Amino acid sequence: MEENNITNQTNEEKKTKPTPTATKKKDNDKDSFADYKAEFKKIIWPSRTDLVKRTATVIVTSLIVGVIIFCMDTVFSAGYSAIIGLLG
């Protein structure tokens, strides 16, 4: 008997709980934007000199890797052509 009362109480509580409204959704959106803003404030932006140094490093490294790949391609192409020339 007590079990039925407990079940009825929980069912009644579920029925009386208000459903989420549009205002709660707006509050959640405001909270999420506030979270984004708080996280955005934690970002440490590099100074202009650091940014220039890092950009230059990336450009120079890219050029060096490009030259290395070009040289390896040229050597392998010449070697492949020489091998094909000897066989043909």
Secondary structure by P-SEA (a helix, b strand, c coil): caaaaaaaaaaaaaaacccccaaaaaaaaaaaaaaaaaaaaacccccaaaaaaaaaaaaaaaaaaaaaaaaaaaaaaaaaaaaaaaac
